[in-house]
């Protein structure tokens, strides 16, 4: 048996620690200011041990109402993915993205603008010196829209060369 002055909790047949220890954690708000299972596990693991300790801490935190009220997630949950609709014909839906920077060519090009038609899977790759918004808009208009027509939709990532006023005006064509 352990000295009660050093350790106020005595483990008897593996039962007492499960009942007392978790209640202390959830009732002592000053000491356990972070109510996340990882933080409590870090605090407990140096002083206590029991079989499936981490899992029982997680279960307790999930079932403890004050823990759930205090442990509010501050991170935004990811949105659900939406499937890309299948286009009915060529040049209706295109995707654009940049590759690079690469080693500059003799003409000074370091980036490649990749334009893919989602119906035919035809890919157009255009070497460019930079990936600025103006270069992107001019290249898309001159090398794709003038040749194939205006697509119904353009898919792109959140890059600054795609999300700007020039690209918005092109998508309104």
Secondary structure, 3 states (H helix, E strand, C coil): CCCCCCCCCCCCCCCHHHHHHHHHHHHCCCCCCCCCHHHHHHHHHCCCCCCCHHHHHHHHHHHCHHHHHHCCCCCCCCCCCCCCCCCCCCCCEEEEEEEECCCCCCCCCCEEEEEEECCCCCEEEEEECCCCHHHHHHHHHHHHHHHHCCCCEEECCCCCCCCCHHHHHHHCC
